[in-house]
Amino acid sequence: MRYSPASALKVAALIALTALPAAAFDGTPFTDATGREVQVPANPARVFAAGPPAATLLYTLKPAAMIGWVRAPKTSDLPFLRPEVAALPELGRLTGKGDTLNLEVLLSATPDLIVDYGTVSGTYTDLAARVQDQSGVPYVLVDGSFAVLPQSIRDMGKVLAVPERADQLAAYAEATLAEIDALLAEIPEAERPTVYLARGSEGLETAAKGSINAEIIERVGGRNVADLETKGLANVSAEQVQAWAPQVIITIDRDFAARVATMPEWQGVPAVTNGRVYLAPATPFGFIDAPPSVNRLIGLKWLAHKFYPEKVKTDLTTAVEEFYDLFYGVKPDGAALAALLGG
């Protein structure tokens, strides 16, 4: 998520020009992850998600309340989305890289609530407060940390007035995390694979150990080789990857996955030599970090199958089918599942 002073100026200018009436802050009090007490509507019916992680969580919890997408779904995403919301307009984003939202478009869509899900810091506390004050629309931020995922689902469910649905999804999250913990209890750390996350067509952008982009890899026991000074994304050299010698490579780039076996600079890397380069599914939402939201729950199961193929006994295709049915409201057929998991 990202906030810029220019965004605040755009908000203020727009409010001055449109003179829209402020929303009535007479709803249910909710203390969000920033510590702000926000009066949210008793049953919000028109909700805008500030960024991709929030949009994914909103879609899974209360799709009928969505007024639009941060980014319009790709054609390949449509078979995996509820048809009644797949065609909603693209509105842009308040947070994250590029903050592309046209605020005039947002306010003309008359949301009764803005929700965000992700990093909690002074920057985003300030953004939430400023946008709420200047637009008159309640703005709630829920903690997006993996460690508190089940509770965050329940918190957002309370905000959206869908506690039963939230309990259902949170119970799935709790069961999945417990399943991963039980698996890891049987695998000594020394037997867990060293892993490199390859991003970009050359595979030389990666996520440092401890970053939100690599959090899922570490949560399932992968030993991230990118132990860097930064805690975010970084560019590295092919020589550095050779020195790290990862046993497994996870990539989110289809072009890199198709070419890596023939790229001279990647020859000799154990993951390439042993055929353990895996392209993460990304439809309609990524299994790894695109975005870092509840979609990562099925990513945990996918990674467990890739990291520990001899230890995991559950059927991956069945697990994906069940997850898509429960979270996305769509049950893919056999051909769609085969295409999804086949990369």
Buried (B, 14 or more C-beta within 10 A) or exposed (E): BBBEEEBBEBBBEBBEEEEBEEBEBEBBEBEBBBEBEBBBBEEBBBBBBBBBBBBBBBBBBBBEBBBBBBBBBEEEBBBBBEEEBBEBEEBBBBBBEEBEBEBEEBBEBEBBBBBBBBBBEEBBBEBBBBBBBBBBBBBBBBBBBBEBBBBBBBBBBBBBBBBEBBBBBBEBBBEBBEBBEEBBEEBEEEEBBBBBBBBBBBBBBBBBBBBBBBBBBBBBBBBBBBEBEEBEBBEBEBEBBBEBBBBBBBBBBEEBBEBBEEBEBBEEBBBBBEEBBBBBBBBBBBBBBBBBBBBBBBBBBBBBBBBBEEEBEEEBBEBBBBBBEBBBBBEBEEEBBEBBBEE
